[in-house]
Each structure stands twice: as C-alpha cells, then as structure tokens.
Amino acid sequence: MSQSDILKLLMDYFPTAVHTGHCLVFISEEWRVELKEHKNPSFGQNSKNIPVIRIKVFKKALNGEFVPGHYEDFQIASVGELALQIERYIQNALGQNMREKA
C-alpha cells in the first residue's frame, strides 16, 4: 500500500482532515495534528509492508506558533483498526474529538 493510498483511506475515516499531498492535517484554533507515513528504511522492516503512520500533535503557543508536543507511531494492518486507534490517541492527547471539532 503506497503512502497516498493509506492517507486516502484514512481520509474516509477523518472527513475533516485536509490532505496536503504528503500528510493529513486536522487544525483548530488551539491544535494542529498531522498524520504522515513515516519513512525510515531501517524502521519496521520486519512488518511485511504494513505502513507506519506517525501522528504529531502541535499546540498553539501564546505567540501564535504551533509548538510540537506528543507524537506516536502506529503500525496496524487493518485500516479500520488503525483509524480507531489514531482517533483514541488524538482524543486522549487533546481531550477532544478532532473528527468532529476541527
């Protein structure tokens, strides 16, 4: 599964996300969340072509810039289960549901 394939499939689960060409982005007044396929040739080689999706969470600072915070890598074969676990992670990191509030 190519990078654009997995991101396009995840867009079906997260309709408020914006596809930038290289990642999916959720954005609100206080948060920015990026979903991107992690590209490290030595990372996850034993995983038989299951893509690694890195979630990065940014919080808006007082100066208006988004500052990096939490990040986590997900490697789950089922796209539905991957989307569910990503959504749970985002909800826990932000304390809100980005799928509905972005």
C-alpha positions as CSV (number, residue, x, y, z in Angstrom):
1,M,0.0,0.0,0.0
2,S,1.5,3.3,-1.0
3,Q,1.6,6.4,1.1
4,S,-1.1,8.2,-0.8
5,D,-3.3,5.0,-0.6
6,I,-3.2,4.8,3.2
7,L,-3.7,8.5,3.6
8,K,-6.6,8.5,1.2
9,L,-8.2,5.5,3.1
10,L,-7.7,7.4,6.4
11,M,-9.5,10.4,4.9
12,D,-12.6,8.3,4.7
13,Y,-12.4,7.9,8.5
14,F,-11.5,11.5,9.2
15,P,-13.6,13.7,6.8
16,T,-12.5,17.0,8.5
17,A,-8.8,16.3,7.7
18,V,-7.1,18.1,4.9
19,H,-4.8,16.2,2.6
20,T,-1.7,18.4,1.9
21,G,-0.1,15.9,-0.6
22,H,2.3,14.5,2.0
23,C,0.2,14.3,5.2
24,L,-3.3,14.6,6.6
25,V,-3.9,17.7,8.8
26,F,-6.5,18.4,11.4
27,I,-6.4,22.0,12.6
28,S,-8.4,24.0,15.1
29,E,-7.8,27.3,16.9
30,E,-5.6,25.6,19.5
31,W,-4.3,22.4,17.9
32,R,-2.7,21.0,14.8
33,V,-2.5,17.3,14.3
34,E,-0.5,15.7,11.4
35,L,-0.8,12.1,10.1
36,K,2.1,11.1,7.9
37,E,3.6,7.9,6.7
38,H,7.0,7.5,8.5
39,K,9.8,6.9,6.0
40,N,12.8,5.3,7.7
41,P,14.3,2.4,5.8
42,S,15.5,0.6,8.9
43,F,12.3,1.2,10.9
44,G,9.7,-1.6,10.8
45,Q,11.4,-3.8,8.1
46,N,10.0,-6.9,9.7
47,S,6.4,-5.7,9.3
48,K,5.8,-7.1,5.7
49,N,4.8,-3.8,4.1
50,I,2.4,-2.5,6.8
51,P,2.8,1.3,6.7
52,V,3.9,3.2,9.8
53,I,1.8,6.2,10.4
54,R,3.3,8.9,12.6
55,I,0.9,11.2,14.5
56,K,2.3,14.6,15.5
57,V,0.3,16.9,17.8
58,F,1.1,20.6,18.0
59,K,-0.4,23.1,20.5
60,K,-0.7,26.8,19.7
61,A,1.7,28.9,21.8
62,L,1.0,32.4,23.1
63,N,2.9,33.9,20.1
64,G,0.5,32.1,17.7
65,E,3.0,29.5,16.5
66,F,2.2,25.8,16.7
67,V,4.7,24.0,19.0
68,P,5.4,20.3,18.7
69,G,4.2,18.1,21.5
70,H,3.2,14.5,21.5
71,Y,3.9,12.1,18.7
72,E,3.4,8.4,18.2
73,D,3.9,5.8,15.5
74,F,1.1,3.4,14.6
75,Q,1.6,0.2,12.5
76,I,-1.7,-1.7,12.3
77,A,-2.7,-3.8,9.2
78,S,-6.4,-3.1,9.4
79,V,-7.2,0.4,8.2
80,G,-10.4,0.4,10.3
81,E,-8.5,-0.6,13.5
82,L,-5.7,1.9,12.6
83,A,-8.2,4.7,12.3
84,L,-9.9,3.7,15.6
85,Q,-6.6,3.7,17.5
86,I,-5.5,7.0,15.9
87,E,-8.8,8.6,16.9
88,R,-8.4,7.3,20.5
89,Y,-4.8,8.7,20.6
90,I,-5.9,12.1,19.4
91,Q,-8.8,12.3,21.8
92,N,-6.5,11.4,24.7
93,A,-3.8,13.9,23.6
94,L,-6.2,16.8,23.0
95,G,-9.1,16.0,25.3
96,Q,-11.5,16.4,22.4
97,N,-12.6,14.6,19.2
98,M,-10.8,16.2,16.2
99,R,-13.0,14.3,13.7
100,E,-16.0,16.4,14.9
101,K,-14.4,19.6,16.1
102,A,-11.8,20.5,13.6
